Amino acid sequence: MTPTLADIAPDGTAKAISRGFLNLRYRTGLAREDAVPAAGPVRAEVLFSPQDHTVAAGHWIALVLAGSNVAWAVPDAPAGTRTTVHHGGRRASRLVLPVAR
């Protein structure tokens, strides 16, 4: 997984704020590989590189999820691999951002 946090201006231009990387086979740590099941949900936590950034009034914060990014990480997911973001319920995906005022 290579999620990117982006600042979206009112005119639609985007600026990357931070990126995160996670090889899902090592989602529980680098000590051992844990196969990704072919069916069913997988819990994974991706940490972003620390970054200070001020989002201006009128801008949006976007989360872009990609299964791989050959410029930043070596992809290893088979073609056709699907990623689902769950909305609501006990399996809901979430993004936690520290906020300073």
N, C-alpha and C positions, 0 to 999 in steps of 0.2 A: 504494500500500500504506500502511495506517495501523496498524502493530502497536502494541499497548499491553502494557506489562509491569505485572502486578498482584500485589498481596499478598493471598492468600486466607486468611482466618481459619478456625479449626476449625469455626465455626458457618456457614461458607459465604459470609459477607460479603466483598466485594472492595473494595480500595482501589487506585486507579491509582497506580503509582509513576512511570512515565515513558511518553512516547509518541514514536514516530518517524514520519516521513513520507517517501514516495518516489513520485514520478511515474515509472512504469516506462519511459516513453518517454525519460526523461532519466537512466536508470540508470548511464550512463557519464560523466555530467557535464552541466552546464547549457550548455556551448558549442554543442551540436548535439543535435537530436532523433534518436533511434534507434528505429525502428519495432519494436514487439513482434511477434514472429512468431506466426502463428495456431496453429501446432503446434510441439511440442517444448519443451524446458526453456529457461528464461531465468535467468541468474545475476544476482542483485541483492543489494546490501548496503544495509541500512537502519541508520542510526545513531540511537540514542535521544538525547533531550535529557539532558545530564548531571544526575544527581540523587543526593543522599545519602539512603539509606533503610535502616533496620534492620528485617530480617525476623525477627520473634519466633519462638522455638522453638515447633514445632507448626504453624506456618503454611506455606503452599505458595507458590511463585513460579509464576505463570501467564503464558503468552504468548498473547495474543488477537490473531489476524490478521484484518484486515478489508480488503476491496478498496477501500473508500472510507469517508470520514467527513465528511459535509456540514457538521458543526459546526466542523471544524478544517481541512479541505482540500477543494478543489473536485474532485469525482469526474469522471473522464473515460473510465473503462473502459466499453466497451459492455455492455449487459445480457447476462447469461449467461456473462460472463468467469469462468474457473475458476482457482483458485490451489491448487497442490498442495505439500504439505510432504513432502519426501523423508526417510525414516527409514532409516539404514544405507547402506552402499555408498559409492561414490566421489562420488555426487551428493547426499549427505546434507545436510539443512538443519542449521544449528547456531545456538545462542545462546551468545554469549560474554559473561560477566558478571565485572566486577572484584570481588574479594572482599577485605575487610579484616577482620582478627580483632582 
